Amino acid sequence: MVMAGAISILGYAPFYLYPLPIISLTTLFYYIQKSDSATKAAWLGFSFGLGFFCAGVSWIYISLHDFGGMPFAMAAFATFAFCAFLSLFTAAVGFISKKLPHPAIALPILWVVAEWIRSWIFTGFPWLNVGYSQIPYSPLAGFAPALGVYGVSLLTALVASLILLFLDTQTRKKTAIALTTLFISGISLQYVTWSKPEGDKFSVALLQGNIAQDMKWDAAEVQRTLDKYYALVTASNASIIVMPETAFPMLVTQLPEAYIAALKAHAVKNQGDIIIGAVEYENEQYYNSMLSIGSAETQVYRKSHLVPFGEFIPLKSVFGWIYRDWLNIPLTDLARGDIHQQPIQISGKKAALNICYEDVFGEEIIRQLPQAGILINASNDAWYGESLASYQHLQMSQMRALETGRMMLRATNTGATAVIGVDGKVISQLPHFETGVLEESVQSYSGTTPYVRFGNWPVLLIMLSTLGLLWVRKKK
């Protein structure tokens, strides 16, 4: 089971072999159904999860050891412990499924309910939800604007369950019809126009500074960073120029006035705006922020969904010693921005801003919709080195574009800086770990997808009510 879990990671970016997670889930579901006890089923689920998460999120070790300064053994243990914790959710799927009738129905639902719980418990870690593996090439991707990532996850797991039924000669014909209908429906939905272009196209420039993470907060490198971003800005005539998350390793108030004035003058000359990433300090609190400067009045977006252990320390009395004695990560005590911030107005367009980790939470992105016509994400995935992390993050941004019917613009420090279309496909992208400017002509969109209107609630209600019915049936 460990290998089955590990192989499924090839279904995600940058490999995009989307059938593999389905095959892996089919294998897991088969052995769970064949197991003769809930305990054995739980171990199967745990083993699968351990292979899955160790292969998929082991890049956490890089941030802890390479950039956080944590000793090798401690960083390796912390990474393994985190993966083992995540595997408890897949273990629960196996255990609970043995307590319910109709495993062909129960297993797919339990899998996605576990994903959903994982997305909010302890502030949430929805990384590698199986629905992401189907974006953007699988026929199941067509369901994303209607059902969101959890709907696609449910259908993906359901396909795995249907494949098992197909192997049973007694149900083969009905199962074949169900699978065919599902895939044809997904393909058909890809031709539905959920949103429509609004206004004229406009030019954007996404900056990739490629500042090494181990040098980013070095005081001796500050001027070099300022010079690099100024050169990148002035090399573009785009109406909207976007910098990565915390592009400037200092407080906004510490930026030289002449520097800000020069950036603003360039934006005004282009009849547009520049969005900068920096840290704000207000009322004795620090914020991870994006600020606009240029033709429009300055507007601010503050990150509201912070990364636990990376941007704030949960249970300081319990975990504070780790940062004091073993880990050296800057900005680990940030304040949260308001969760109901409005889109900013730049160059005559309304843009929904989000910073780094925030775009992995679809239910939070839609708070600024349908008012916003475009999504803009600023990230810094340099913390995870040359790993799968930035590619996986890009794929989640692709899901957000599909769910909302909006283009997604991603400006990152080292990659993946990209422009994503409303179909979830990457239009253009800069190479990783190269300094550059990605210029593209983009379009604002209006309209409301079913997911923007209803969020995750329809899928959650269907799953929870079905589990309730299965539980009642079990009691009878």
FILUM-259849 format. One line per 3 residues: number of its first residue (from 1); their letters; for each residue x, y, z of C-alpha. Coordinates in Angstrom, 2 decimals, decimal comma. Example, Ala and Ser with C-alpha at 12.3 -4.5 7.8 and 13.67 -1.06 7.14 Angstrom:
<pts>
1	AS	12,30/-4,50/7,80; 13,67/-1,06/7,14
</pts>
This chain:
<pts>
1	MVM	0,00/0,00/0,00; 2,90/2,37/0,65; 3,97/2,06/-2,99
4	AGA	0,42/2,50/-4,27; 0,16/5,75/-2,35; 3,55/6,99/-3,52
7	ISI	2,89/6,23/-7,20; -0,32/8,27/-7,17; 1,77/11,45/-6,75
10	LGY	2,68/11,08/-10,43; -0,91/12,04/-11,16; -0,26/15,56/-9,92
13	APF	1,79/18,40/-11,40; 4,32/18,48/-12,93; 3,58/14,98/-14,27
16	YLY	-0,20/15,30/-14,80; -0,69/11,53/-15,22; -4,23/11,89/-13,93
19	PLP	-5,34/8,22/-14,29; -2,74/7,10/-11,72; -4,52/8,42/-8,59
22	IIS	-7,67/6,64/-9,76; -5,76/3,37/-10,20; -4,11/3,82/-6,79
25	LTT	-7,45/4,47/-5,10; -8,94/1,44/-6,86; -6,14/-0,66/-5,37
28	LFY	-6,67/0,77/-1,89; -10,45/0,32/-2,02; -10,05/-3,28/-3,21
31	YIQ	-7,83/-4,31/-0,31; -9,92/-2,43/2,23; -13,04/-4,25/1,06
34	KSD	-11,19/-7,58/1,20; -9,83/-6,96/4,71; -11,56/-8,86/7,49
37	SAT	-11,45/-6,23/10,23; -11,65/-2,49/10,76; -8,16/-2,51/12,29
40	KAA	-6,61/-4,09/9,19; -8,50/-1,65/6,98; -7,14/1,22/9,05
43	WLG	-3,57/-0,03/8,63; -4,10/-0,29/4,89; -5,33/3,30/4,82
46	FSF	-2,47/4,47/6,99; 0,14/2,71/4,83; -1,33/4,20/1,67
49	GLG	-1,37/7,66/3,23; 2,22/7,35/4,44; 3,46/6,57/0,94
52	FFC	1,23/9,27/-0,52; 2,25/12,10/1,79; 5,91/11,15/2,16
55	AGV	6,23/11,20/-1,63; 4,07/14,29/-2,04; 4,98/16,72/0,75
58	SWI	8,46/15,68/1,86; 9,56/19,13/0,62; 8,65/20,37/4,10
61	YIS	12,04/19,00/5,15; 13,75/21,53/2,84; 12,11/24,50/4,54
64	LHD	12,92/23,16/8,01; 16,51/22,06/7,40; 17,91/23,96/4,43
67	FGG	16,36/27,35/5,19; 15,11/27,06/8,76; 18,39/25,76/10,16
70	MPF	16,80/22,80/11,96; 19,24/19,90/12,53; 19,00/17,05/10,02
73	AMA	17,62/14,42/12,40; 15,04/16,73/13,91; 13,89/18,04/10,51
76	AFA	13,60/14,49/9,15; 11,62/13,38/12,20; 9,33/16,42/12,04
79	TFA	8,63/15,79/8,35; 7,90/12,11/8,92; 5,70/12,91/11,92
82	FCA	3,72/15,40/9,84; 3,20/12,84/7,06; 2,19/10,23/9,64
85	FLS	-0,33/12,68/11,12; -1,86/13,28/7,69; -2,01/9,51/7,18
88	LFT	-4,35/9,23/10,15; -7,07/10,69/7,92; -6,66/7,93/5,34
91	AAV	-6,51/5,39/8,17; -9,87/6,68/9,41; -11,32/6,12/5,94
94	GFI	-10,43/2,44/6,10; -11,59/2,00/9,69; -14,97/3,72/9,37
97	SKK	-15,76/2,08/6,02; -15,85/-1,31/7,76; -18,56/0,03/10,06
100	LPH	-20,86/1,00/7,20; -22,76/-0,96/4,53; -22,27/-0,51/0,78
103	PAI	-18,51/0,13/0,65; -18,75/1,11/-3,02; -20,64/4,19/-1,85
106	ALP	-19,10/4,67/1,59; -15,42/4,61/0,59; -15,49/7,46/-1,98
109	ILW	-17,53/9,63/0,36; -15,35/8,92/3,39; -12,24/9,70/1,34
112	VVA	-13,53/13,16/0,44; -14,94/13,89/3,89; -11,45/13,14/5,24
115	EWI	-10,01/15,61/2,70; -12,53/18,23/3,78; -11,76/17,79/7,49
118	RSW	-8,04/17,97/6,70; -8,70/21,30/4,96; -9,80/23,10/8,13
121	IFT	-8,59/21,24/11,21; -5,68/23,12/12,85; -6,27/25,90/10,24
124	GFP	-6,14/23,37/7,41; -3,82/21,62/4,97; -5,81/20,74/1,81
127	WLN	-2,69/19,89/-0,17; -2,98/16,98/-2,64; -6,74/16,59/-2,52
130	VGY	-7,33/13,96/-5,20; -9,53/16,32/-7,22; -6,49/18,45/-8,02
133	SQI	-4,90/15,55/-9,90; -7,65/15,78/-12,52; -6,91/19,42/-13,39
136	PYS	-6,85/20,51/-16,15; -6,70/17,54/-18,57; -9,08/14,90/-17,19
139	PLA	-12,70/14,77/-18,38; -13,62/15,16/-14,70; -12,13/18,69/-14,76
142	GFA	-15,36/19,78/-16,45; -17,18/19,43/-13,13; -14,91/21,92/-11,31
145	PAL	-16,91/25,12/-12,07; -20,06/23,42/-10,81; -18,85/21,34/-7,88
148	GVY	-15,41/22,67/-6,90; -12,43/20,60/-5,86; -14,38/18,41/-3,42
151	GVS	-16,91/17,56/-6,11; -14,11/16,56/-8,47; -12,49/14,59/-5,63
154	LLT	-15,75/12,76/-5,00; -16,19/11,86/-8,66; -12,55/10,74/-8,90
157	ALV	-12,96/8,43/-5,91; -16,31/7,27/-7,27; -14,65/6,27/-10,56
160	ASL	-12,20/4,15/-8,55; -15,12/2,47/-6,83; -16,97/1,94/-10,12
163	ILL	-13,89/0,28/-11,63; -14,07/-2,32/-8,86; -17,73/-2,91/-9,64
166	FLD	-16,87/-3,22/-13,33; -14,58/-6,14/-12,47; -17,64/-7,95/-11,14
169	TQT	-19,30/-9,58/-14,15; -22,78/-9,23/-12,60; -22,62/-5,42/-12,52
172	RKK	-20,31/-4,83/-15,51; -22,92/-3,49/-17,94; -24,48/-1,02/-15,52
175	TAI	-21,07/0,12/-14,33; -19,87/0,67/-17,89; -22,91/2,85/-18,57
178	ALT	-22,30/4,84/-15,38; -18,61/5,43/-16,19; -19,37/6,40/-19,78
181	TLF	-22,09/8,81/-18,68; -19,79/10,37/-16,11; -16,95/10,99/-18,54
184	ISG	-19,21/12,24/-21,34; -20,86/14,63/-18,89; -17,47/15,94/-17,79
187	ISL	-16,34/16,49/-21,37; -19,64/18,21/-22,22; -19,35/20,56/-19,25
190	QYV	-15,98/21,74/-20,52; -17,84/23,42/-23,37; -20,17/25,36/-21,07
193	TWS	-19,41/29,09/-20,89; -19,65/29,94/-17,20; -18,24/33,47/-17,44
196	KPE	-17,93/36,06/-20,18; -15,23/38,60/-21,11; -15,67/42,03/-19,58
199	GDK	-14,18/45,09/-21,25; -11,03/45,20/-23,34; -7,93/43,12/-22,84
202	FSV	-5,12/44,73/-20,87; -1,43/44,09/-20,38; 0,11/42,62/-17,24
205	ALL	3,67/41,95/-16,18; 4,45/39,35/-13,52; 7,87/39,75/-11,93
208	QGN	10,05/36,83/-10,85; 12,99/38,19/-8,87; 14,65/34,83/-8,21
211	IAQ	16,07/36,01/-4,89; 17,71/33,06/-3,13; 15,81/32,25/0,06
214	DMK	18,97/32,10/2,17; 19,84/35,64/0,99; 16,37/37,17/0,93
217	WDA	16,46/38,52/4,48; 20,18/39,33/4,52; 20,57/43,05/5,29
220	AEV	23,58/43,20/3,00; 21,41/42,15/0,04; 18,61/44,70/0,51
223	QRT	19,93/47,28/-1,95; 20,61/44,61/-4,55; 17,02/43,41/-4,20
226	LDK	15,67/46,95/-4,57; 17,79/47,52/-7,66; 16,73/44,22/-9,23
229	YYA	13,02/44,88/-8,84; 13,36/48,46/-10,04; 15,06/47,19/-13,19
232	LVT	12,33/44,60/-13,74; 9,57/47,18/-13,22; 11,03/49,77/-15,56
235	ASN	11,61/47,13/-18,24; 7,84/46,76/-18,63; 5,17/49,05/-20,03
238	ASI	2,29/46,88/-18,80; -0,70/48,58/-17,21; -0,57/46,20/-14,22
241	IVM	2,76/45,03/-12,81; 2,74/42,47/-10,01; 5,61/41,63/-7,65
244	PET	5,94/38,40/-5,61; 5,05/37,93/-1,96; 7,30/40,00/0,35
247	AFP	9,39/41,03/-2,65; 10,87/43,72/-0,43; 12,57/42,25/2,68
250	MLV	11,63/45,20/4,86; 8,70/47,15/6,22; 6,78/49,31/3,77
253	TQL	7,67/52,35/5,87; 11,37/51,52/5,49; 11,29/51,75/1,70
256	PEA	13,05/54,95/0,53; 10,53/57,65/-0,42; 12,43/58,36/-3,64
259	YIA	12,20/54,67/-4,57; 8,42/54,55/-4,07; 8,06/57,81/-5,99
262	ALK	10,02/56,38/-8,91; 7,86/53,25/-9,00; 4,70/55,32/-8,87
265	AHA	5,93/57,61/-11,65; 6,56/54,59/-13,87; 3,07/53,21/-13,17
268	VKN	1,44/56,57/-13,89; 3,41/56,85/-17,15; 1,90/53,47/-18,14
271	QGD	-1,54/54,67/-16,97; -1,59/51,72/-14,63; -0,60/50,38/-11,23
274	III	2,10/48,32/-9,56; 1,28/45,77/-6,86; 4,14/45,32/-4,42
277	GAV	4,63/42,62/-1,79; 5,96/43,78/1,57; 5,46/43,64/5,33
280	EYE	3,32/46,24/7,07; 3,53/47,30/10,70; 0,49/48,84/12,35
283	NEQ	-0,76/48,95/15,94; 2,21/46,84/17,08; 1,33/44,07/14,63
286	YYN	2,99/42,84/11,44; 1,07/41,93/8,28; 2,01/40,09/5,10
289	SML	0,59/42,55/2,58; 0,15/43,52/-1,05; -0,14/47,24/-1,83
292	SIG	-1,00/49,04/-5,05; 0,80/52,19/-6,11; 0,26/54,18/-9,28
295	SAE	-2,67/55,79/-11,07; -5,29/54,62/-8,57; -5,18/55,50/-4,89
298	TQV	-3,08/53,14/-2,78; -5,02/50,06/-1,73; -3,93/47,32/0,64
301	YRK	-4,64/43,62/0,92; -3,48/41,77/4,05; -3,06/38,03/4,17
304	SHL	-5,75/36,50/6,37; -5,05/32,75/6,19; -1,61/32,35/7,69
307	VPF	0,61/29,28/7,46; 0,81/27,54/10,86; 4,40/27,31/12,14
310	GEF	5,51/29,41/9,16; 3,70/32,70/9,79; 2,28/32,19/13,24
313	IPL	3,05/29,86/16,12; 0,02/27,89/17,31; 0,03/27,10/21,02
316	KSV	3,14/29,17/21,75; 3,39/27,73/25,24; 3,76/24,25/23,71
319	FGW	5,73/24,88/20,50; 7,53/28,14/21,23; 10,73/26,35/22,27
322	IYR	11,14/24,94/18,74; 11,58/28,45/17,34; 13,69/29,60/20,25
325	DWL	16,14/26,70/20,14; 15,94/24,91/16,79; 14,35/26,91/13,99
328	NIP	15,23/30,24/12,42; 12,36/31,42/10,21; 11,59/35,15/9,84
331	LTD	8,10/36,60/10,30; 6,67/33,77/12,38; 4,40/36,02/14,43
334	LAR	2,23/37,79/11,88; -1,27/39,14/12,42; -4,23/38,09/10,30
337	GDI	-5,90/40,45/7,88; -9,69/40,82/7,73; -11,31/37,75/6,18
340	HQQ	-13,84/39,92/4,32; -11,56/42,19/2,31; -12,91/43,61/-0,93
343	PIQ	-11,34/43,39/-4,40; -8,98/46,23/-5,23; -9,58/48,53/-8,20
346	ISG	-6,54/48,90/-10,45; -6,34/50,15/-14,02; -10,12/50,17/-14,12
349	KKA	-10,32/46,46/-13,20; -11,43/44,76/-10,00; -8,92/42,17/-8,84
352	ALN	-9,22/39,58/-6,05; -5,84/39,41/-4,36; -4,52/36,44/-2,42
355	ICY	-1,12/35,67/-1,01; 0,71/32,34/-1,33; -1,05/29,62/0,68
358	EDV	-4,43/31,37/0,49; -5,17/30,18/-3,02; -5,37/26,56/-1,85
361	FGE	-8,68/27,40/-0,14; -11,35/27,76/-2,82; -14,06/28,67/-0,33
364	EII	-12,00/31,70/0,71; -11,17/32,85/-2,83; -14,87/33,14/-3,75
367	RQL	-15,49/35,68/-0,97; -14,35/38,41/-3,38; -16,51/37,11/-6,22
370	PQA	-18,38/37,73/-8,44; -17,31/41,37/-8,00; -13,70/40,71/-9,03
373	GIL	-13,00/40,04/-12,68; -9,53/38,55/-12,25; -7,51/36,68/-9,60
376	INA	-3,98/37,72/-8,61; -1,73/35,59/-6,42; 1,67/36,61/-5,06
379	SND	3,78/33,75/-3,70; 7,22/32,76/-2,52; 7,76/29,00/-2,85
382	AWY	11,53/29,40/-2,65; 11,19/27,95/0,87; 10,81/24,51/-0,72
385	GES	13,76/24,59/-3,10; 13,76/22,54/-6,30; 10,96/20,24/-5,18
388	LAS	7,43/19,39/-6,30; 5,90/22,07/-4,07; 5,73/24,96/-6,53
391	YQH	4,31/22,73/-9,28; 1,64/21,37/-6,95; 0,84/24,91/-5,86
394	LQM	0,44/25,95/-9,50; -2,02/23,11/-10,08; -4,16/24,32/-7,19
397	SQM	-4,19/27,77/-8,78; -5,38/26,10/-11,97; -8,30/24,67/-10,00
400	RAL	-9,17/28,13/-8,65; -9,31/29,52/-12,20; -11,65/26,71/-13,25
403	ETG	-13,87/26,99/-10,17; -14,35/30,74/-10,56; -14,32/31,28/-14,32
406	RMM	-11,56/33,84/-13,84; -8,00/34,12/-15,11; -5,36/33,63/-12,42
409	LRA	-2,16/35,69/-12,47; 0,69/34,29/-10,35; 3,77/36,37/-9,51
412	TNT	6,33/34,34/-7,56; 9,89/34,72/-6,36; 11,36/31,59/-7,99
415	GAT	8,39/29,97/-9,75; 5,86/29,03/-10,85; 5,13/32,50/-12,26
418	AVI	2,28/31,95/-14,71; -0,87/33,19/-16,39; -3,74/30,69/-16,18
421	GVD	-6,83/30,83/-18,39; -10,44/30,34/-17,32; -10,18/26,74/-18,55
424	GKV	-7,51/26,05/-15,93; -4,73/25,66/-18,48; -1,46/27,55/-18,26
427	ISQ	-1,26/30,18/-21,01; 2,31/31,26/-20,34; 4,92/30,61/-17,67
430	LPH	8,46/31,60/-16,74; 11,11/28,91/-16,15; 11,79/28,15/-12,49
433	FET	14,77/29,77/-10,77; 15,33/32,40/-13,43; 14,97/36,16/-13,13
436	GVL	12,40/37,47/-15,57; 9,24/39,35/-16,47; 6,22/37,47/-17,80
439	EES	4,17/39,81/-19,98; 0,76/38,79/-21,25; -2,44/40,31/-22,59
442	VQS	-5,23/39,20/-20,26; -8,97/39,56/-19,89; -11,28/40,40/-17,02
445	YSG	-14,41/38,22/-16,72; -17,88/38,58/-15,24; -20,45/35,97/-14,36
448	TTP	-20,98/33,42/-11,63; -20,19/29,72/-11,71; -22,30/27,40/-9,53
451	YVR	-19,26/26,98/-7,29; -18,93/30,73/-6,77; -22,63/30,90/-5,89
454	FGN	-22,89/27,91/-3,57; -19,33/27,01/-2,58; -18,68/23,56/-1,11
457	WPV	-22,07/23,24/0,55; -23,95/21,16/-2,06; -21,24/18,49/-2,18
460	LLI	-20,84/18,47/1,61; -24,58/18,14/2,19; -24,84/15,27/-0,30
463	MLS	-21,92/13,43/1,30; -22,95/13,94/4,91; -26,60/13,07/4,30
466	TLG	-25,57/9,91/2,41; -23,29/8,88/5,27; -26,18/9,49/7,65
469	LLW	-28,45/7,23/5,60; -25,78/4,53/5,50; -25,39/4,75/9,27
472	VRK	-29,16/4,44/9,80; -29,26/1,47/7,44; -26,43/-0,14/9,40
475	KK	-28,36/0,29/12,65; -31,37/-1,46/11,15
</pts>
